[in-house]
Amino acid sequence: MEPEDELKSRIEAALVRGRLGQWQRQFLLDMRDRLVKYGPRTRLSAKQWAKLYEIIGPAPPSAYAPSQSRPNNPPSPPRWRPRRWRSPLAREARYLAARFARTFGIVLALVIGSLIYSFVIKGGHFTWPSMPSFARSDVADRAPLARTQFTITDGDTIRLDGAAKGTRLVGFNAPESIEPRCTVEAALGRRAKARLTELVASAKLELQMIPCSCPAGTEGTDRCNYGRSCGSLFANGQDVGDVLISEGLAVPFICGATSCPPTPRPWCGS
């Protein structure tokens, strides 16, 4: 069996090289994430092994047992039991359903909390709570934005002309290109920045400013998002973050009303 670390390195190398179709990139990302999450307990089917080695190249001879060395066939790992193949469409449907469930649950909790606060503490005077950043997507809140009115700092950050700090685009996290934690992230970060530049080059742009997910009274200070503002950027009506996620150049990053979970960086194994 090919060592787990060596297999992850070969997958990372294939992702950096490029020259992959969208489904091949997504397949490699899924395989890498499974290895990172489950380690030696990862279960892959024979079909998944065959497809994996078809993309990254045959397994090295050391990955096969001496009595079972067959260069044209991938090994059947003794510790990893086969797992039923799921189509990319089924995985996408499961991901969207899980994302919807999380978003709906947080919004519902906010509404219930506001009801309790209004009727128990305020004596029945009801006011709607302010939505967290990921739930505010009203088209009426979007303002036209010219390409000449901002610069691109990173795959998920822009800087408006005249602004002291940048604007963090919410709902996703792109690889760092300025201070990457690993060589894979550096390469992907440059690609994410280039792709964002391409998306906004000639599109109709809109910017929706959104309250950052910070404790009350801290927005605009270094204690909230490093002093940056928050917003969503739309190119021809589509959130640029959704495009980068669909192309494997970013991952979803959903914050709550006043705080965010640890920033996902799967490119460096965290």
KEKE-3310 file (N, C-alpha, C; in steps of 0.2 Angstrom, whole numbers, plus 5000, padded with zeros to 4 digits):
npx = (5004:5003:5011:5002:5006:5014:5005:4996:5005:5007:4995:4993:5003:4998:4987:4993:5000:4990:4982:4970:4954:4938:4930:4940:4949:4940:4938:4951:4952:4942:4947:4959:4954:4948:4959:4966:4956:4952:4964:4973:4961:4953:4941:4941:4934:4937:4935:4937:4950:4956:4953:4959:4973:4974:4973:4984:4995:5003:5004:5019:5032:5035:5023:5016:5013:5026:5022:5011:5013:5008:5009:5000:4988:4979:4984:4975:4971:4975:4970:4961:4944:4933:4922:4906:4904:4900:4891:4897:4887:4878:4886:4887:4874:4872:4881:4875:4863:4867:4873:4862:4854:4863:4863:4849:4847:4854:4849:4835:4838:4842:4830:4821:4828:4827:4813:4811:4819:4812:4799:4800:4810:4809:4796:4786:4788:4792:4806:4814:4829:4845:4852:4865:4881:4881:4868:4862:4857:4850:4845:4842:4851:4863:4876:4881:4897:4912:4925:4937:4936:4942:4955:4962:4967:4968:4962:4951:4949:4947:4951:4944:4945:4952:4949:4955:4958:4956:4942:4934:4929:4914:4908:4916:4933:4948:4964:4979:4989:4999:5004:5007:5005:5011:5019:5009:4998:5003:5004:4990:4984:4989:4983:4969:4968:4971:4961:4950:4953:4951:4937:4931:4935:4927:4914:4897:4897:4893:4892:4889:4889:4892:4888:4902:4906:4907:4910:4898:4901:4914:4917:4926:4937:4954:4951:4941:4940:4953:4952:4946:4932:4917:4910:4900:4904:4898:4898:4890:4878:4881:4888:4905:4912:4905:4909:4923:4923:4917:4926:4936:4945:4943:4935:4920:4916:4908:4902:4895:4884:4891:4904:4917:4921:4936:4948:4946:4959:4962:4972:4984:4983:4975)
npy = (4994:5011:5024:5035:5048:5050:5048:5059:5069:5067:5069:5083:5088:5085:5094:5106:5106:5109:5108:5100:5094:5101:5091:5082:5089:5092:5079:5075:5084:5080:5067:5070:5078:5067:5059:5068:5069:5057:5049:5034:5027:5029:5025:5018:5014:5001:5006:5020:5020:5016:5027:5037:5034:5034:5048:5054:5046:5030:5019:5019:5006:5001:5002:4990:4973:4961:4948:4952:4961:4971:4981:4987:4988:4996:4995:4985:4992:4984:4989:4999:4998:4995:5008:5013:5020:5037:5048:5064:5073:5069:5071:5085:5088:5084:5092:5105:5103:5102:5114:5123:5118:5122:5136:5139:5134:5143:5156:5153:5151:5164:5172:5166:5168:5182:5184:5179:5188:5200:5198:5194:5201:5214:5217:5213:5221:5219:5217:5214:5204:5209:5202:5189:5191:5181:5179:5190:5195:5204:5210:5224:5230:5231:5240:5248:5245:5251:5245:5252:5257:5250:5239:5223:5213:5200:5183:5184:5196:5214:5231:5246:5262:5275:5270:5266:5253:5236:5227:5213:5199:5190:5173:5164:5157:5160:5154:5160:5172:5181:5179:5165:5148:5137:5129:5124:5131:5144:5143:5140:5152:5162:5158:5160:5173:5178:5173:5179:5192:5191:5188:5200:5208:5213:5213:5216:5224:5223:5228:5223:5229:5223:5220:5215:5199:5201:5205:5216:5234:5233:5234:5240:5242:5236:5225:5218:5209:5213:5227:5228:5231:5222:5212:5208:5203:5204:5198:5201:5197:5186:5179:5181:5173:5160:5156:5154:5144:5134:5131:5125:5134:5140:5138:5135:5147:5150:5162:5166:5177:5185:5180:5170:5153:5143:5148:5140:5130:5120:5117:5117:5106:5109)
npz = (5000:4996:5005:5016:5017:5006:4996:4998:4995:4981:4976:4979:4971:4958:4958:4958:4947:4937:4922:4922:4921:4926:4934:4937:4945:4956:4960:4964:4975:4983:4987:4993:5004:5011:5014:5023:5033:5038:5037:5039:5040:5030:5017:5001:4986:4973:4961:4963:4967:4955:4947:4953:4952:4939:4936:4944:4940:4939:4954:4964:4963:4976:4983:4981:4987:4986:4981:4974:4964:4952:4939:4931:4938:4951:4969:4981:4996:5011:5024:5021:5019:5005:4998:4994:4978:4975:4965:4958:4957:4967:4978:4978:4980:4993:4999:4997:5003:5017:5019:5018:5028:5039:5038:5039:5052:5060:5057:5061:5075:5079:5076:5086:5097:5097:5099:5112:5119:5116:5121:5134:5141:5135:5137:5127:5116:5100:5089:5074:5073:5068:5053:5052:5042:5031:5029:5023:5009:5000:4985:4984:4992:4986:4977:4962:4955:4949:4939:4940:4953:4963:4970:4968:4982:4986:4983:4990:4995:4993:4989:4991:4983:4991:5004:5020:5024:5018:5010:5016:5007:5010:5015:5009:5008:5001:4995:5003:4995:4998:5011:5012:5019:5015:5000:4991:4994:4991:4977:4973:4978:4970:4958:4962:4964:4952:4945:4950:4946:4933:4932:4936:4926:4915:4918:4924:4939:4956:4973:4989:5005:5021:5038:5048:5056:5071:5089:5096:5094:5090:5077:5063:5070:5075:5082:5076:5062:5058:5056:5044:5032:5027:5014:4999:4983:4967:4951:4936:4942:4949:4964:4967:4975:4975:4962:4963:4972:4966:4956:4963:4969:4981:4997:5006:5019:5033:5044:5060:5069:5077:5078:5070:5064:5065:5052:5037:5029:5019:5010:5015:5024:5035)
capx = (5000:5007:5011:4997:5009:5016:4999:4993:5009:5006:4988:4994:5007:4994:4983:4997:5002:4985:4980:4965:4947:4935:4928:4946:4951:4935:4939:4957:4951:4938:4952:4964:4951:4947:4965:4967:4951:4952:4970:4973:4954:4950:4939:4940:4932:4942:4934:4940:4958:4958:4952:4964:4980:4973:4975:4990:5000:5003:5008:5026:5032:5035:5016:5013:5016:5030:5018:5005:5015:5004:5010:4994:4982:4981:4983:4969:4974:4972:4967:4955:4939:4929:4917:4902:4905:4895:4892:4898:4880:4875:4890:4885:4867:4872:4884:4870:4858:4870:4874:4856:4852:4866:4861:4842:4847:4857:4844:4830:4840:4842:4823:4818:4831:4824:4806:4812:4821:4807:4793:4802:4814:4806:4789:4782:4789:4796:4810:4818:4836:4849:4855:4872:4883:4879:4860:4860:4858:4844:4847:4841:4857:4869:4877:4885:4904:4916:4932:4942:4935:4945:4960:4962:4972:4969:4957:4945:4949:4948:4952:4941:4949:4951:4948:4961:4959:4953:4935:4934:4923:4912:4905:4921:4940:4953:4971:4983:4995:5003:5008:5005:5008:5014:5020:5003:4994:5005:5002:4983:4983:4990:4978:4963:4969:4971:4954:4945:4954:4947:4930:4928:4938:4923:4907:4893:4899:4889:4895:4885:4892:4888:4891:4906:4904:4911:4906:4895:4905:4921:4918:4930:4943:4958:4948:4936:4942:4959:4950:4943:4925:4915:4905:4899:4905:4894:4899:4885:4873:4884:4893:4912:4914:4902:4912:4929:4922:4915:4932:4942:4950:4941:4931:4915:4918:4902:4902:4889:4882:4897:4911:4918:4925:4943:4948:4948:4965:4964:4978:4990:4981:4972)
capy = (5000:5017:5027:5040:5055:5051:5048:5066:5073:5066:5073:5090:5090:5085:5100:5112:5106:5111:5104:5096:5096:5103:5086:5079:5094:5091:5072:5075:5088:5075:5062:5073:5079:5061:5057:5072:5069:5050:5045:5026:5024:5031:5020:5020:5008:4999:5011:5026:5019:5016:5034:5041:5033:5037:5055:5056:5042:5023:5019:5017:4998:5000:5002:4984:4968:4957:4943:4954:4967:4971:4988:4990:4988:4999:4990:4985:4992:4980:4992:5003:4994:4999:5012:5014:5026:5042:5053:5071:5077:5067:5074:5092:5089:5083:5098:5111:5102:5103:5121:5126:5116:5126:5143:5140:5133:5149:5161:5152:5153:5172:5174:5163:5172:5189:5184:5178:5194:5205:5197:5192:5207:5221:5217:5212:5225:5215:5220:5209:5204:5210:5195:5189:5193:5177:5179:5197:5195:5207:5214:5231:5233:5231:5246:5247:5246:5251:5241:5257:5260:5246:5235:5216:5211:5193:5180:5185:5203:5220:5237:5252:5268:5280:5266:5264:5245:5232:5224:5205:5196:5185:5167:5159:5158:5158:5153:5166:5173:5186:5176:5158:5144:5131:5130:5123:5137:5150:5142:5141:5159:5166:5157:5162:5181:5179:5171:5185:5198:5189:5188:5207:5213:5216:5211:5221:5223:5226:5227:5223:5230:5218:5220:5210:5195:5203:5208:5223:5239:5232:5234:5246:5242:5230:5219:5216:5207:5217:5233:5228:5230:5216:5213:5202:5206:5201:5199:5199:5195:5180:5180:5178:5167:5154:5154:5152:5138:5129:5129:5123:5139:5143:5134:5139:5149:5153:5165:5168:5184:5189:5177:5165:5147:5144:5149:5133:5130:5113:5117:5115:5101:5112)
capz = (5000:4995:5011:5016:5016:4999:4992:4998:4991:4974:4974:4979:4965:4952:4958:4957:4939:4933:4916:4924:4920:4933:4938:4939:4951:4961:4962:4968:4981:4988:4989:4998:5010:5014:5017:5028:5038:5040:5038:5037:5040:5023:5013:4994:4982:4968:4955:4965:4967:4948:4944:4957:4949:4932:4936:4947:4938:4943:4961:4964:4964:4983:4985:4980:4990:4982:4977:4971:4960:4945:4937:4927:4942:4958:4974:4985:5002:5016:5029:5019:5016:4999:5000:4989:4974:4975:4959:4959:4958:4973:4983:4977:4983:5000:5002:4997:5009:5023:5020:5019:5035:5044:5038:5042:5059:5064:5057:5066:5082:5080:5077:5092:5103:5097:5101:5119:5122:5115:5125:5141:5143:5133:5138:5121:5110:5095:5084:5071:5074:5062:5051:5051:5036:5026:5027:5020:5001:4997:4979:4985:4996:4981:4974:4957:4957:4943:4940:4942:4960:4968:4968:4971:4986:4986:4980:4994:4998:4988:4993:4988:4982:4997:5010:5024:5025:5013:5011:5016:5004:5015:5013:5007:5010:4996:4997:5003:4990:5001:5016:5012:5024:5011:4993:4988:4995:4987:4970:4972:4980:4964:4953:4964:4963:4944:4942:4953:4942:4926:4933:4937:4921:4910:4920:4928:4946:4962:4980:4995:5011:5026:5045:5049:5061:5077:5094:5096:5096:5088:5070:5062:5074:5074:5085:5071:5055:5057:5054:5037:5031:5025:5009:4994:4976:4962:4944:4932:4946:4953:4969:4964:4979:4972:4956:4965:4976:4961:4952:4967:4971:4987:5001:5010:5026:5035:5050:5064:5070:5081:5077:5065:5066:5063:5045:5034:5025:5017:5005:5019:5028:5041)
cpx = (5004:5006:5006:5000:5011:5010:4996:4998:5008:5000:4989:4998:5003:4989:4987:4999:4997:4983:4975:4958:4944:4933:4934:4949:4947:4937:4945:4956:4947:4943:4956:4961:4949:4953:4967:4963:4952:4958:4970:4966:4950:4948:4938:4938:4937:4941:4938:4948:4960:4958:4958:4971:4980:4975:4982:4996:5000:5006:5015:5027:5032:5028:5013:5017:5020:5026:5012:5007:5012:5004:5004:4988:4984:4980:4977:4971:4971:4968:4961:4950:4935:4923:4913:4903:4899:4896:4894:4892:4877:4879:4888:4878:4867:4876:4879:4865:4861:4871:4868:4853:4856:4864:4854:4842:4849:4852:4838:4831:4840:4835:4820:4821:4828:4817:4807:4814:4816:4801:4794:4805:4811:4799:4784:4783:4794:4799:4814:4825:4839:4852:4862:4874:4881:4872:4858:4862:4853:4848:4847:4847:4863:4870:4882:4892:4908:4923:4937:4941:4938:4951:4959:4968:4974:4963:4950:4945:4951:4949:4949:4945:4947:4950:4955:4963:4955:4946:4936:4928:4920:4909:4910:4928:4944:4960:4975:4989:5000:5008:5006:5008:5012:5015:5013:4998:4996:5003:4994:4981:4984:4985:4971:4963:4968:4964:4949:4946:4951:4940:4927:4931:4933:4915:4904:4894:4894:4892:4890:4889:4888:4892:4896:4904:4908:4907:4904:4900:4912:4922:4921:4936:4947:4955:4943:4939:4948:4957:4947:4936:4924:4910:4905:4900:4902:4896:4894:4879:4875:4889:4900:4914:4912:4906:4919:4928:4921:4921:4938:4947:4948:4937:4926:4918:4912:4903:4895:4888:4888:4903:4911:4922:4932:4943:4950:4954:4967:4970:4984:4989:4978:4965)
cpy = (5006:5021:5033:5047:5056:5051:5056:5070:5073:5069:5080:5092:5090:5091:5106:5112:5109:5106:5098:5098:5097:5097:5082:5083:5092:5084:5072:5079:5084:5070:5064:5075:5073:5059:5061:5071:5062:5046:5038:5023:5026:5025:5022:5013:5007:5004:5018:5026:5019:5023:5038:5040:5034:5044:5057:5052:5035:5024:5017:5009:4997:4999:4995:4978:4964:4952:4945:4960:4966:4978:4991:4991:4992:4994:4990:4985:4988:4983:4997:4999:4998:5003:5013:5021:5031:5047:5060:5075:5075:5070:5082:5093:5088:5089:5104:5110:5104:5110:5125:5124:5121:5133:5144:5139:5140:5155:5160:5153:5160:5174:5172:5167:5179:5189:5183:5185:5199:5204:5196:5198:5213:5222:5217:5217:5222:5219:5214:5210:5206:5203:5195:5190:5188:5177:5185:5197:5199:5211:5221:5234:5233:5237:5245:5249:5246:5248:5246:5259:5255:5242:5228:5215:5204:5190:5181:5192:5208:5226:5243:5258:5272:5276:5265:5257:5242:5230:5216:5203:5190:5179:5162:5161:5156:5157:5159:5166:5178:5183:5169:5153:5138:5133:5129:5129:5143:5149:5143:5148:5163:5165:5160:5170:5182:5178:5177:5191:5197:5190:5195:5211:5216:5215:5217:5220:5227:5224:5228:5224:5226:5219:5214:5206:5196:5205:5215:5228:5239:5233:5241:5247:5236:5224:5215:5215:5212:5224:5234:5228:5224:5217:5207:5206:5201:5203:5196:5195:5189:5182:5177:5173:5160:5152:5151:5145:5132:5127:5127:5128:5143:5138:5138:5141:5154:5156:5166:5175:5188:5186:5172:5159:5148:5144:5142:5134:5123:5112:5115:5110:5103:5115)
cpz = (5000:5002:5010:5014:5009:4994:4992:4994:4984:4972:4974:4973:4959:4952:4956:4949:4935:4928:4918:4922:4927:4937:4941:4945:4957:4964:4967:4975:4986:4991:4994:5004:5014:5018:5023:5034:5042:5041:5036:5037:5034:5019:5006:4990:4976:4962:4957:4965:4959:4945:4947:4953:4942:4931:4938:4944:4942:4950:4960:4965:4972:4986:4985:4984:4985:4978:4974:4966:4953:4943:4934:4932:4949:4963:4978:4993:5007:5022:5028:5016:5010:5002:4994:4985:4974:4969:4962:4961:4964:4979:4983:4981:4990:5003:5002:5002:5016:5024:5021:5026:5040:5044:5041:5049:5063:5063:5061:5073:5084:5081:5084:5098:5103:5100:5109:5122:5122:5120:5132:5144:5142:5134:5132:5115:5105:5090:5081:5072:5067:5060:5051:5044:5030:5024:5024:5013:4997:4991:4980:4988:4992:4978:4968:4958:4950:4944:4942:4949:4965:4965:4971:4975:4986:4983:4984:4997:4992:4992:4989:4988:4988:5003:5013:5024:5019:5015:5010:5013:5008:5011:5010:5009:5004:4999:4998:4998:4993:5006:5017:5017:5021:5004:4989:4988:4991:4980:4969:4974:4974:4959:4955:4963:4956:4942:4944:4948:4935:4927:4933:4931:4917:4912:4923:4935:4951:4968:4985:5001:5016:5032:5046:5055:5067:5083:5093:5098:5094:5081:5068:5065:5073:5077:5081:5064:5053:5054:5047:5037:5028:5019:5004:4988:4971:4955:4939:4936:4950:4958:4967:4969:4977:4966:4958:4968:4971:4957:4957:4969:4977:4991:5005:5017:5028:5042:5054:5064:5073:5081:5072:5067:5064:5055:5042:5029:5023:5013:5009:5025:5035:5039)
residu = (MET:GLU:PRO:GLU:ASP:GLU:LEU:LYS:SER:ARG:ILE:GLU:ALA:ALA:LEU:VAL:ARG:GLY:ARG:LEU:GLY:GLN:TRP:GLN:ARG:GLN:PHE:LEU:LEU:ASP:MET:ARG:ASP:ARG:LEU:VAL:LYS:TYR:GLY:PRO:ARG:THR:ARG:LEU:SER:ALA:LYS:GLN:TRP:ALA:LYS:LEU:TYR:GLU:ILE:ILE:GLY:PRO:ALA:PRO:PRO:SER:ALA:TYR:ALA:PRO:SER:GLN:SER:ARG:PRO:ASN:ASN:PRO:PRO:SER:PRO:PRO:ARG:TRP:ARG:PRO:ARG:ARG:TRP:ARG:SER:PRO:LEU:ALA:ARG:GLU:ALA:ARG:TYR:LEU:ALA:ALA:ARG:PHE:ALA:ARG:THR:PHE:GLY:ILE:VAL:LEU:ALA:LEU:VAL:ILE:GLY:SER:LEU:ILE:TYR:SER:PHE:VAL:ILE:LYS:GLY:GLY:HIS:PHE:THR:TRP:PRO:SER:MET:PRO:SER:PHE:ALA:ARG:SER:ASP:VAL:ALA:ASP:ARG:ALA:PRO:LEU:ALA:ARG:THR:GLN:PHE:THR:ILE:THR:ASP:GLY:ASP:THR:ILE:ARG:LEU:ASP:GLY:ALA:ALA:LYS:GLY:THR:ARG:LEU:VAL:GLY:PHE:ASN:ALA:PRO:GLU:SER:ILE:GLU:PRO:ARG:CYS:THR:VAL:GLU:ALA:ALA:LEU:GLY:ARG:ARG:ALA:LYS:ALA:ARG:LEU:THR:GLU:LEU:VAL:ALA:SER:ALA:LYS:LEU:GLU:LEU:GLN:MET:ILE:PRO:CYS:SER:CYS:PRO:ALA:GLY:THR:GLU:GLY:THR:ASP:ARG:CYS:ASN:TYR:GLY:ARG:SER:CYS:GLY:SER:LEU:PHE:ALA:ASN:GLY:GLN:ASP:VAL:GLY:ASP:VAL:LEU:ILE:SER:GLU:GLY:LEU:ALA:VAL:PRO:PHE:ILE:CYS:GLY:ALA:THR:SER:CYS:PRO:PRO:THR:PRO:ARG:PRO:TRP:CYS:GLY:SER)
# end
